[in-house]
Amino acid sequence: MQSPDGDVFDCVLSHLQPAFDHPLLKGHKPLRPKSNETSGTEEIIAESFQQWHDSGGSCPEGTVPIRRTTEKDVLRANKLRRFGKKPIRHLRRDSSGNGHEVCNYHYQSLTHSIRGEQYYGAKAKLNVWAPKVTDPYEFSLSQIWVISGSFENDLNTIEAGWQVSPELYGDSYPRFFTYWTTDAYQATGCYNLLCSGFVQTNNKIAIGAAISPRSSYRGRQFDIGLMVWKDPKHGHWWLEFGSGLLVGYWPAFLFSHLRSHASMVQFGGEIVNSRSTGAHTYTQMGSGHFAGEGFGKSSYFRNLQTVDWDNNLLPLNSMHLQADHPNCYDVRQGRNTVWGTYFYYGGPGRNIRCP
């Protein structure tokens, strides 16, 4: 099927998807999805979905939609051997667990972090925008991180959210994405289904597909619901999109530290500042506007929750708020009875206070 944005999606037999190239999955079949048994109610503003549905709906039962990788996709990669992977980072743990720099790439983050306990998942509603990315090798994303291990070579992460990445997709649309690594982004893991790992079970959701509609400044707002949670029976980490649609799972055997539980959860935005012009990038985060502008102008996360060992959804109580460069991108949190714990975040990048 061809999407209005030019993407082509192939309906691939479930047991022939890339995950089953993994030696430990050869000969297996995808697990049958079931309800995650967590509970919680939320007010819906307006829910974004996926643009490829405009071309025909979904794949037949027993198959999963996979975005076709083209020659142009591969040739856009900065380094062919790193196609589908985040650039390697030299990580350091500081007071927030953030702040990453590698070569001339600087990752700038705005996050709510909680850590120090055992976590079995996380859930939030993410406001969807189309921030401007001004360099072909930069990106802008908003995501949930589920993390375990030290911030050395054994870091395990599960990540899901939306991103604008001209290098990976060849356009400026916000797209639903996943990521995972077990060695701090060095050799393991990848985006979406570009390596063996994540097992997709849903025939209606396409990972890597453009999200539509998007929010507009002073206009209508749209968000997507995401949840990552650990199945207590098999130990796998499941991903839920929207209103209860199970997308698939990361098998527990992929991980070392995350095989048992997570020790940190983060919610927030991130951009790459390549400084290709010698100055800070103009790449936007979120809506491209600072947190203080509020609803309809600044991007938000709302209804932030974690999952405990018994699959209960719990509100967030204690968090660490982190903005790497608040003159470029900032963050402001709040709490009310409808949105629970929430925060506004983002910014324009380079400006008079962010040279």
N, C-alpha and C positions, 0 to 999 in steps of 0.2 A: 504494500500500500504506500502511496505517496502522499505526504503531508503537504498542506498549503505552503509551508515554509521551505519546501524543497527536499526534506528528509525522505528517505525510503526506509520502510520497516518490513522486515521479513518475518513471517510466522514460522518459527522453527520448532520442531518436535521437542518437547520438554527435555527428554533424555539425551538430546543431541546439542544442547546449549553449551557454551564454553566451560561452564563449571565442571562438566563431566569429563573434561580433559585432564582433570586433576587425578593423580595416581590413586588417591584414597577414595575417589568417587566413581572410578571406572566400574561399569556394570551395575551401578545403583540407579535408582529412580528418585525423582523429587518427592519429598515428604508431602503428604496431603495437608493443605493449610486448614487450620481450625481457629476458632475464636481465641483471642488472647486472654479472655476471662478477666481483664482489668475493667474497672468501672469508673465513670466520671461523666458529667454533663457539661456542655459548653454552649454558649450563645454563638450562632453563626453570623458573621457579617456578610460575607459573600465568598464562596469557595471557588478558587481557581482550579482548572483541570488541565487537560493536555490537548494541544492544538491538532495532533494527528488524528484525533477522533472525528474531526470534520471530514476526513477522507473515507470513513467507512466503519468506524466503531471499534471493533476488537478482533482479535485472532480467534480461530476455532478452538474449541476445547481440546486439551492435549498438546497445545502449542503455546509459545510465548513470543511476544513481539520484541525483536531486536533491531536497533537502529543499524543500518548498513554502513560499515566503514568504507569510505572511498579512498582512492589514490590521493586525492587532494587533501583529505584529512591527515594522512600519514606524512605527506610532503610538507605540511604546515608545521610539523613538530620541530622544535628548536634542536632536539637531538633525537634521531630515529630510535635509538635504543631505549630512550625514556618516553616513547610515545604512550599516552594513556596513563602516565604517572606524574605525580607532583615532583617538582625539583627536589633533590636531596637537600635536607636542612641540617645545619649544625645546631642542635637544640640545647637549650639551657633551661633549667628549672629556676625560676625566681619566685617572688612572692605570689605570683598569679599562675605560674606554670606556663607563661606565655613569653613571647619575645624571641623571634627566630630570624637568623640571618645566614645566608649562604651566598658566597661569591658576591655578585652585584645585585642579588635579589634580597629584598627586605620584605618580610611578611608583616603586615600591620593588622592587628586584631582589636576587636571590641568584644569582650566576652563577659558573661556571668559565669562564674566557676563555683562549683561545690566539690569538696573532696574530703578525705579523711575517714570515710565510711565505706560500706559495701553497697554498691548500686547494681541494679539488675535491669536498668532501662531508663529512658527519658522520653518526655513528650512535650510538644509545644505547637503553637500556631505561628507560622512565619508569614509576615506581610511580603507580598511579591511585587517587585519593581523590575525595571530594566535599566540599571545604572550604566553610565557611559564608561567604557574601558578604552583608554586612549593609546595603548601600546599593544601590538599583536601578541606579545608574550606575557602580558599581564592578565589577571582575572579579578573578578569581584564576586564574592559569594556570601551566602547566609546559611548557617548550618547548625546542626547538633553534633557534638563530639561525645562519644563514649570511650573512656580512656582507662588504661591500666599499664603498669610497668613504670620504670624510671624514664627520665627524659634523656636517656642515653641511647644505645643501639638496640635496646629491647622494648622500645615503646610500642604498645598495641593500641590501635585506634579503630573505631567504627564511626563512619561519618555519613550524614545524609542531609540534603538541603536543596537549595537552588543556586545556580551560578551562571554568570555571563563569562564565557571564555572563547574569544575569537580563535585562539590557537587550536583548541580541541574541537570546536564545532563549526568554525568558519563564519560565524554571524554574531549578532549582538542580542539574541533572545535569551531570556532567563530560562534555564533548563533544570529539570529534576535530575539530581545526580546522587551517586553513592561513592564511597571510597573506603578502603581498608588497608592497613599495614600491620606487620608484626615486628618490624625492625627499623622503626623511625624513618620510614619513607625511602629506605635505601634500595632494596632489591625486591621485597615482597609487596603484593597488593597492586591495586590499580583503580582507575575510575570505572564505574558502571560495570559492563560485562566484557571489558577489554582484556581480561585474563581469566583463568579458571579460579573460582573462589565463590562469589555470591551465586546462590541458586534461586532463580526466578520461578515463581509458581503461578503468577497472575497473568491472564491472557488479555487484560484490558489496560494495564499500566505499562508504559514503555519507559525504561530508564534511559536518560539522555534526551528525552523528548522536550520540546518547547512547552512552557506553561502559559496558558491563556485563560482568561484575560489577565492583564497586569494593572496594577494601581496607577493612578495619575495624580499629579500635584493639585491639591484643592478639589480633586474629583473623587470618584468611587474607589473604595479600597477593597482589595482581594487578598486572601491569604490561603495557605495550605496547612493542613494538619499533618504532622509527622510524629511517629513514635517508633522507638527501638526498644525491644524487650527480650528478655532471655526466657526461653521455654524451659520450665523446670524439669520436664520429662526427658527431653533429649539433650538439653544444654545449648541448643543453637540460638543464635540471635536473630530474631524476626524483625522485619521492617513493615510498618503500616503507613499507608498514604491516604490522605483525605479522611472520609468518614468510615473508617473500619475496613478499608481494602488492604488485605495482606499482600505485599508485593513478592516476598520471598525471604530467604534467610542466609546468614553467614554461618557455615558449619563450625561447630565448636573446635574441631581439630585444626582449623586454620591458625589458631591463636595459642599463645603460651599463657600470659597473664589473664587475658580475657576468657580463658577457658572456664574459669570459676566465677568471676564477677568483675565489675569495674570499680576503680578506686576514685575516679573523678568524672564529672559530667560538665560539659561546657555548652553554652548557647551563645551565638553571636555572629559577627561578620568578619570577613578577612579580605584583604587585597594584596596583590603583589606590586611593590614599588621598585621597578627596575632601574630608575634614574637614568633612562636612556638618553635624556637631554642634559644630564648633569644636575638637574633640579628634581624636586619632588614631583611625582606623577599627578596628572589631573584626573586619574581614574577615580570614579565615585564609589562610595560604599552605601548600600541601602538605597534610599531615594536620591542621594546626592545632597541632602540637606541635613543640618545638624539636629541633634536630638531635641533641643529646646523648642523647635517649631511645633512639635506635637502632632496630634492625629490629622491625617489627610495631607501632611507635608513631610513628616519624618517617618522612616520605616520602623517597624516594631516587631517584637516577639511577645506573645501573650500566653496566658494559661500554662506557665512553666511548671512541670511536674517531674518527679522521678518515680521509678518503680522499685518496690522493695522485694525481699526474697520470696514473699508469698503472693507476688503479682498484684499488690495494691498500689494504686496511684496516690502519691503523697505530694502535697504542696511544698514549695521551697521555703525554707525559713531563714537559713544563714547562707549568704553568698559573698563571693569576692567580685567586685566590679573592676574591670581592667580596660583602660584605653591606652594603647601604646603611644599614640601621638594625638592628644586631645585637641590640638589646634588644627589638625587635619580631619579627624573623625572623632566624635565624642559619643557618650552614652549617658542615659538618665533613666533610673528605674522608678517603679511605683507599684502600688498594690490597691486593688478594689475588689468588690464582691463579684463582679461579672468577669473581669479579666484575670483575677487572681494576681499572681506575681507577673509583672510585665516590665518591659523596658523599651525605650526608643533609642535609636542608634544611627550612626552614619555620618556622612559629610561629603564635601566636594573634592577633597584632596587638596592640591596646591591652591593656596590663596594668600592674601597679604600676611596672614599670621602663620602660614605653613609654606615657607619658600622652597 
